[in-house]
Amino acid sequence: MRRMIAAGPLSKRPPHNLFAWLSAFWARCATALIALLLAFSVAVAAEDEKTKLGEFIPATPPQPAPEVGVTDMEGKPVKLADFKGKLLVLNLWATWCLPCLEEMPSLEQLQINIPDKLLVIAVSEDRGGKTVVEPFLEKLGLKKVKIYLDPKSDVGHAFEVRGLPTSIVIGAGKVEGAADWDSIEMRDALTPLLPKAPAKDPLKRALNR
């Protein structure tokens, strides 16, 4: 009789058998959930492997710069649109970020190497603004790279920056993490993006001969 009841419909089974059945059911659900989470983690890891720190990541498709601005060291507001005409490398950094500071000399050298077609601006994300940034300028020794301020992180939020340093090559791509901007690899990545010199008027060429 006891065996017949145990093998009968769910509603007629003894409580201990019902508990065992529910335990097995939830164990199977947990196993399936863990498998799904592992598959998701593998997919995320594979995606992250594509984003290597310090390497140029082209934007596909290229995105225009958002309408956002910064201020110079004198407090004058400046819009990104004011830098049209050159390839703009917008470097987001902070005084507390050691990789940011280590990266600065190569950004300076990049600006020295390509003065006419490229512009590097280093935008500080320090909340303290000029008060915090100014003492660092002498230590950085920058002569060509211009420093700007973004104490409310408007630029960082506009570009959905995940960490510092991050450099946005406007309309072309980005670099997450510190990079060697004076390397052959980086120059090869940036050279095709530089604005082309306008073609000379054939009439002017003839008159200049």
WODAKA-V362524 format. One record per residue. N is the residue number from 1. RES is the residue in one small letter. PHI is phi in whole degrees, -180 to 180 (NA if undefined). OMEGA is omega in degrees with one decimal (none if undefined). D_CENTER is the distance of its C-alpha to the mean C-alpha in Angstrom with 1 decimal. Layout:
N_RES_PHI_OMEGA_D_CENTER ; N_RES_PHI_OMEGA_D_CENTER
This chain:
1_m_NA_-179.7_70.2 ; 2_r_-64_178.4_67.2 ; 3_r_-66_-179.5_65.7 ; 4_m_-65_-179.5_66.2 ; 5_i_-68_-179.1_64.4 ; 6_a_-63_-178.7_61.4 ; 7_a_-91_-175.6_61.1 ; 8_g_-81_-179.8_61.6 ; 9_p_-57_-177.2_59.2 ; 10_l_-58_-176.5_56.2 ; 11_s_-69_-178.0_58.1 ; 12_k_-103_-178.7_61.0 ; 13_r_-75_176.1_59.3 ; 14_p_-64_-177.3_59.7 ; 15_p_-56_-176.9_56.9 ; 16_h_-67_176.8_56.0 ; 17_n_-71_177.4_55.4 ; 18_l_-64_178.2_53.3 ; 19_f_-63_179.5_51.1 ; 20_a_-65_-179.8_50.8 ; 21_w_-65_179.0_49.8 ; 22_l_-66_178.8_47.1 ; 23_s_-62_179.6_45.7 ; 24_a_-67_-179.7_45.5 ; 25_f_-63_-178.9_43.8 ; 26_w_-70_176.1_41.1 ; 27_a_-65_177.4_40.6 ; 28_r_-66_178.5_40.0 ; 29_c_-64_179.7_37.5 ; 30_a_-64_178.8_35.7 ; 31_t_-63_179.3_35.6 ; 32_a_-65_179.8_34.3 ; 33_l_-66_178.3_31.5 ; 34_i_-62_179.1_30.5 ; 35_a_-62_178.6_30.5 ; 36_l_-66_179.5_28.1 ; 37_l_-65_177.8_25.8 ; 38_l_-64_179.0_25.9 ; 39_a_-64_178.5_25.2 ; 40_f_-66_179.6_22.2 ; 41_s_-62_178.6_20.8 ; 42_v_-64_179.4_21.5 ; 43_a_-65_179.2_19.6 ; 44_v_-65_179.0_16.5 ; 45_a_-62_179.0_16.8 ; 46_a_-65_178.4_17.4 ; 47_e_-68_-180.0_14.2 ; 48_d_-66_179.2_12.2 ; 49_e_-64_179.1_14.2 ; 50_k_-71_-179.2_12.9 ; 51_t_-99_-179.8_9.4 ; 52_k_-94_-177.9_10.8 ; 53_l_-62_176.9_9.4 ; 54_g_83_179.5_10.2 ; 55_e_-111_179.5_10.7 ; 56_f_-73_-179.6_10.0 ; 57_i_-114_-179.6_8.9 ; 58_p_-64_176.1_11.1 ; 59_a_-86_179.8_10.8 ; 60_t_-129_-6.1_13.9 ; 61_p_-79_178.0_15.5 ; 62_p_-58_-178.1_14.2 ; 63_q_-112_176.3_13.4 ; 64_p_-69_179.5_15.1 ; 65_a_-69_175.6_13.7 ; 66_p_-68_179.7_14.6 ; 67_e_-81_-178.3_17.7 ; 68_v_-140_-176.8_16.5 ; 69_g_-134_178.3_17.9 ; 70_v_-133_173.0_18.1 ; 71_t_-126_176.6_21.2 ; 72_d_-82_-175.2_22.6 ; 73_m_-68_177.2_24.4 ; 74_e_-96_178.5_27.5 ; 75_g_90_-179.7_26.1 ; 76_k_-80_178.8_26.2 ; 77_p_-71_-180.0_23.8 ; 78_v_-136_177.1_21.8 ; 79_k_-98_178.2_20.0 ; 80_l_-61_179.4_17.3 ; 81_a_-64_179.8_20.1 ; 82_d_-72_-177.2_22.2 ; 83_f_-100_-178.8_20.4 ; 84_k_-64_176.3_21.5 ; 85_g_110_178.3_23.2 ; 86_k_-131_171.9_20.9 ; 87_l_-70_-174.2_17.6 ; 88_l_-100_173.5_15.3 ; 89_v_-105_-176.9_12.6 ; 90_l_-102_-177.3_11.2 ; 91_n_-98_178.0_10.3 ; 92_l_-98_-174.1_9.5 ; 93_w_-146_175.5_11.8 ; 94_a_-153_-177.0_14.7 ; 95_t_-67_-179.0_18.2 ; 96_w_-85_-174.6_18.2 ; 97_c_-97_-178.0_15.2 ; 98_l_-61_176.8_17.1 ; 99_p_-60_177.3_14.5 ; 100_c_-62_-177.2_13.5 ; 101_l_-69_179.4_17.2 ; 102_e_-67_-177.9_17.8 ; 103_e_-80_-171.9_15.3 ; 104_m_-55_-178.8_17.0 ; 105_p_-58_179.8_20.1 ; 106_s_-73_173.9_18.4 ; 107_l_-67_176.7_16.7 ; 108_e_-62_-179.4_20.2 ; 109_q_-68_176.6_21.7 ; 110_l_-60_179.8_19.5 ; 111_q_-66_178.2_20.7 ; 112_i_-66_-176.8_24.2 ; 113_n_-71_-176.8_24.2 ; 114_i_-128_-174.0_23.1 ; 115_p_-78_-170.2_24.5 ; 116_d_-92_-173.1_25.7 ; 117_k_-112_-175.4_23.0 ; 118_l_-137_178.7_19.8 ; 119_l_-132_176.9_18.7 ; 120_v_-105_172.6_16.4 ; 121_i_-123_-180.0_15.9 ; 122_a_-104_-174.5_14.7 ; 123_v_-103_-179.4_14.1 ; 124_s_-78_176.3_15.1 ; 125_e_-98_179.2_14.0 ; 126_d_-64_179.9_17.4 ; 127_r_-67_-179.1_19.6 ; 128_g_-76_176.5_22.6 ; 129_g_62_-174.3_21.7 ; 130_k_-58_-177.8_24.1 ; 131_t_-58_-178.9_26.3 ; 132_v_-85_-171.7_23.7 ; 133_v_-77_-172.3_22.0 ; 134_e_-54_179.6_25.3 ; 135_p_-62_-178.5_26.8 ; 136_f_-83_-173.0_23.8 ; 137_l_-62_179.8_24.2 ; 138_e_-66_179.1_27.4 ; 139_k_-66_-178.4_25.9 ; 140_l_-70_177.9_23.0 ; 141_g_67_-178.5_25.5 ; 142_l_-81_178.2_23.4 ; 143_k_-116_-176.9_25.7 ; 144_k_-109_179.4_23.6 ; 145_v_-75_-179.3_20.1 ; 146_k_-89_-179.2_20.5 ; 147_i_-101_176.7_19.3 ; 148_y_-130_-173.9_18.5 ; 149_l_-119_177.2_18.3 ; 150_d_-144_-172.2_16.4 ; 151_p_-64_179.0_18.2 ; 152_k_-95_178.5_17.6 ; 153_s_59_178.2_13.8 ; 154_d_-62_-179.4_14.4 ; 155_v_-69_178.7_11.7 ; 156_g_-59_178.8_9.1 ; 157_h_-69_-178.1_10.7 ; 158_a_-63_-179.8_11.1 ; 159_f_-96_178.5_7.6 ; 160_e_53_-178.7_7.2 ; 161_v_-71_-177.2_4.8 ; 162_r_-96_-179.7_5.8 ; 163_g_-177_-180.0_6.9 ; 164_l_-117_-5.1_8.2 ; 165_p_-78_170.3_8.3 ; 166_t_-135_178.9_5.2 ; 167_s_-117_179.2_6.9 ; 168_i_-104_171.2_7.2 ; 169_v_-91_-167.0_10.3 ; 170_i_-56_177.7_11.9 ; 171_g_76_-174.8_13.4 ; 172_a_-132_-177.1_12.4 ; 173_g_164_-177.2_8.9 ; 174_k_-155_173.2_6.0 ; 175_v_-131_176.4_6.1 ; 176_e_-99_-176.5_4.6 ; 177_g_90_-178.6_7.9 ; 178_a_-70_-178.5_11.0 ; 179_a_-131_172.0_12.4 ; 180_d_-95_-174.0_15.9 ; 181_w_-73_178.9_15.7 ; 182_d_-99_-178.4_19.5 ; 183_s_-80_177.7_19.6 ; 184_i_-63_-178.9_21.4 ; 185_e_-61_-178.9_18.6 ; 186_m_-71_177.5_16.1 ; 187_r_-64_177.6_19.1 ; 188_d_-65_179.5_19.9 ; 189_a_-75_-174.5_16.5 ; 190_l_-88_-175.1_16.7 ; 191_t_-55_179.1_20.5 ; 192_p_-65_-177.5_20.8 ; 193_l_-90_-178.0_18.4 ; 194_l_-67_179.1_20.6 ; 195_p_-62_179.5_23.0 ; 196_k_-79_176.2_26.4 ; 197_a_-67_-180.0_29.5 ; 198_p_-63_179.5_31.8 ; 199_a_-66_-179.2_34.8 ; 200_k_-75_177.5_37.9 ; 201_d_-65_179.6_40.8 ; 202_p_-55_178.8_43.6 ; 203_l_-64_-179.6_46.2 ; 204_k_-66_179.8_44.6 ; 205_r_-64_-179.8_44.4 ; 206_a_-66_-178.5_48.0 ; 207_l_-73_-179.3_49.1 ; 208_n_-81_-178.8_47.2 ; 209_r_-75_none_49.2
